[in-house]
Amino acid sequence: MSWSFETDADFQAQLDWIDEFVRTKVEPLQFVLGSPYDVKNPANIKLVRPLQDEVKRRGLWACHLGPELGGQGYGQVKLGLMNEILGRAAFAPIVFGCQAPDSGNAEILAHYGTAEQKERWLKPLLNGEIVSCFSMTEPQGGADPLIFTTTAVRDGDEWVINGEKWFSSNVRFADFFIVMAVSNPEASPYQRQSMVIVPADTPGIEIIRNVGFGAEHVPTHAYIRYTNVRVPADHLLGGEGQAFVVAQTRLGGGRIHHAMRTIGHAKALFDMTCERVISRETKGRNLSQLQMVQEKIADSWIELEQFRLLVLRTAWLIDKHHDYKLVRKDIAAVKAAMPKLLHDIAARALHLHGSIGVSSEMPFAKGVIDSFFLGLADGPTEVHKVTVAREVLGAYQPTTDLFPSYHLPRRREHAQALYGDALEDLQATL
Ligand SMILES: Cc1cc2nc3c(=O)[nH]c(=O)nc-3n(C[C@H](O)[C@H](O)[C@H](O)COP(=O)(O)OP(=O)(O)OC[C@H]3O[C@@H](n4cnc5c(N)ncnc54)[C@H](O)[C@@H]3O)c2cc1C
């Protein structure tokens, strides 16, 4: 039997290096640069590229990818330990080559892309030279992909795309978009849509506006219109009608990476809160001496440790089974717990900091709004909870009896039948 909560010494040395590097060199970037995804901005090139090179030299670039794609092929537990450090800095994922949505897009290009698509899109994406966009959600709804109406119609040797997409992140910086569109309205619902690669400079693409998320100072989520956008037929990613299968693959390894990074984000806010409450006085007493403050600190610490254990255990299960279907319940549980964890820790941090906590001079309001992003971007929390409940209940059997199988009179009757004679024999000998 093996059961361990320890990291081996070699990997711990890597983690210690990552921690120091992120704190000293990566965290400051968010205070002097705009969006991490603005990879062609001269300032980003000047400051970010040397750090990416350092990460590459250290063998820590794009660790979620297999060696054939230039990564380390780390399992999810190692990625978990690494990502919980990266989660504290906005630029860390891009510096380590593992930022969403590019990591997922790279995954589907690696899986379904033709040799030409890989050469043209995957290679520069993996090198960090370009970024990409996943254009799926529509203004009329995102949680239910069956209501999407954007079309891709075959015309000779081209696909012609028409429709509107909503919250397509990073369109303004991306070199290409992976667009989900109805290619055969007559097919069965899950075979109606296809994925098409659309180069960003294709005529007919119109950014209606870039929508800001929360306090984002560079609005990056595009409301975008595709009008007679023509791409060559070979720009289909995967087979025709395979959009749902491709979308599932896209979630592959990245299924709980947001959760891993959320641990780092929440821990950073928690650390700030601890410093504050041991530093601030009210009515002659330190905030940390007040019981209701202590309760908030204890609740945050306990919730963070609980969530971390759930994430790491789920990562361990993914590594063990190599079959996401067997870990569906655990992954859904992680996704359902994630927004609440960040929300509660960010909200306590904000409140315990008082007026400065609610101000734009502190990162707590952003933490609170980020928690809502976590409850949406990977699908609404409700959907994940339904998955957990369905999987959990699937392991139980209903009773056909009028009273429950655990009804106490029945259990007493059963116990009596099992041990009654032995007790009577004992009674007779006393
Ligand atoms: C920061 C951010 C970045 C994003 N980036 C991208 C991107 O790059 N590309 C992209 O395509 N999309 C992106 N999205 C969109 C995201 O995928 C959608 O927000 C998500 O799928 C939900 O769709 P919706 O916003 O239309 O909400 P709706 O589908 O309208 O759902 C609204 C609410 O209804 C409830 N609800 C919905 N379905 C159910 C259900 N089955 N059971 C119970 N309750 C339910 C939930 O409370 C849900 O929050 C991003 C979103 C955010 C917040």
The ligand as a MOL file (V3000), in Angstrom:
LIG
                    3D

  0  0  0     0  0            999 V3000
M  V30 BEGIN CTAB
M  V30 COUNTS 53 58 0 0 0
M  V30 BEGIN ATOM
M  V30 1 C -14.2840 35.3130 -18.5430 0
M  V30 2 C -14.9930 34.4300 -19.5390 0
M  V30 3 C -14.3070 33.9890 -20.6510 0
M  V30 4 C -14.9610 33.2160 -21.6160 0
M  V30 5 N -14.2760 32.8430 -22.7440 0
M  V30 6 C -14.9170 32.1720 -23.7300 0
M  V30 7 C -14.2460 31.8440 -24.9450 0
M  V30 8 O -13.0610 32.1190 -25.1160 0
M  V30 9 N -14.9390 31.2330 -25.9190 0
M  V30 10 C -16.2600 30.9090 -25.7800 0
M  V30 11 O -16.8240 30.3350 -26.7050 0
M  V30 12 N -16.9340 31.2110 -24.6340 0
M  V30 13 C -16.2920 31.8350 -23.5980 0
M  V30 14 N -16.9630 32.1610 -22.4350 0
M  V30 15 C -18.3900 31.9010 -22.3640 0
M  V30 16 C -18.7400 30.7370 -21.4660 0
M  V30 17 O -18.4280 29.5190 -22.1130 0
M  V30 18 C -20.2420 30.8670 -21.1680 0
M  V30 19 O -20.3790 31.9840 -20.2870 0
M  V30 20 C -20.8550 29.6470 -20.5280 0
M  V30 21 O -20.8810 28.5610 -21.4180 0
M  V30 22 C -22.3120 29.9530 -20.0950 0
M  V30 23 O -23.0400 30.4670 -21.1770 0
M  V30 24 P -23.8480 31.8520 -21.0080 0
M  V30 25 O -22.9140 32.8770 -20.4940 0
M  V30 26 O -24.5410 32.1250 -22.2730 0
M  V30 27 O -24.9030 31.5520 -19.8680 0
M  V30 28 P -26.2970 30.8390 -20.0590 0
M  V30 29 O -26.1680 29.6530 -20.9310 0
M  V30 30 O -27.3060 31.8900 -20.4190 0
M  V30 31 O -26.5660 30.3940 -18.5640 0
M  V30 32 C -26.8660 31.3830 -17.5700 0
M  V30 33 C -27.1690 30.7160 -16.2470 0
M  V30 34 O -28.2920 29.8350 -16.3850 0
M  V30 35 C -28.1360 28.7440 -15.4890 0
M  V30 36 N -28.0730 27.4990 -16.2480 0
M  V30 37 C -27.6880 27.3150 -17.5240 0
M  V30 38 N -27.7450 26.0140 -17.8640 0
M  V30 39 C -28.1740 25.3450 -16.7740 0
M  V30 40 C -28.4510 23.9750 -16.4920 0
M  V30 41 N -28.2820 23.0100 -17.4020 0
M  V30 42 N -28.9000 23.6570 -15.2380 0
M  V30 43 C -29.0830 24.6360 -14.3060 0
M  V30 44 N -28.8450 25.9270 -14.5250 0
M  V30 45 C -28.3850 26.2990 -15.7350 0
M  V30 46 C -26.8070 28.9810 -14.7390 0
M  V30 47 O -27.0650 29.6780 -13.5510 0
M  V30 48 C -26.0410 29.8420 -15.7170 0
M  V30 49 O -25.0250 30.5970 -15.1020 0
M  V30 50 C -16.3260 32.8780 -21.4480 0
M  V30 51 C -17.0010 33.3040 -20.2850 0
M  V30 52 C -16.3540 34.0590 -19.3480 0
M  V30 53 C -17.1220 34.5210 -18.1280 0
M  V30 END ATOM
M  V30 BEGIN BOND
M  V30 1 1 1 2
M  V30 2 1 2 3
M  V30 3 2 2 52
M  V30 4 2 3 4
M  V30 5 1 4 5
M  V30 6 1 4 50
M  V30 7 2 5 6
M  V30 8 1 6 7
M  V30 9 1 6 13
M  V30 10 2 7 8
M  V30 11 1 7 9
M  V30 12 1 9 10
M  V30 13 2 10 11
M  V30 14 1 10 12
M  V30 15 2 12 13
M  V30 16 1 13 14
M  V30 17 1 14 15
M  V30 18 1 14 50
M  V30 19 1 15 16
M  V30 20 1 16 17
M  V30 21 1 16 18
M  V30 22 1 18 19
M  V30 23 1 18 20
M  V30 24 1 20 21
M  V30 25 1 20 22
M  V30 26 1 22 23
M  V30 27 1 23 24
M  V30 28 2 24 25
M  V30 29 1 24 26
M  V30 30 1 24 27
M  V30 31 1 27 28
M  V30 32 2 28 29
M  V30 33 1 28 30
M  V30 34 1 28 31
M  V30 35 1 31 32
M  V30 36 1 32 33
M  V30 37 1 33 34
M  V30 38 1 33 48
M  V30 39 1 34 35
M  V30 40 1 35 36
M  V30 41 1 35 46
M  V30 42 1 36 37
M  V30 43 1 36 45
M  V30 44 2 37 38
M  V30 45 1 38 39
M  V30 46 1 39 40
M  V30 47 2 39 45
M  V30 48 1 40 41
M  V30 49 2 40 42
M  V30 50 1 42 43
M  V30 51 2 43 44
M  V30 52 1 44 45
M  V30 53 1 46 47
M  V30 54 1 46 48
M  V30 55 1 48 49
M  V30 56 2 50 51
M  V30 57 1 51 52
M  V30 58 1 52 53
M  V30 END BOND
M  V30 END CTAB
M  END
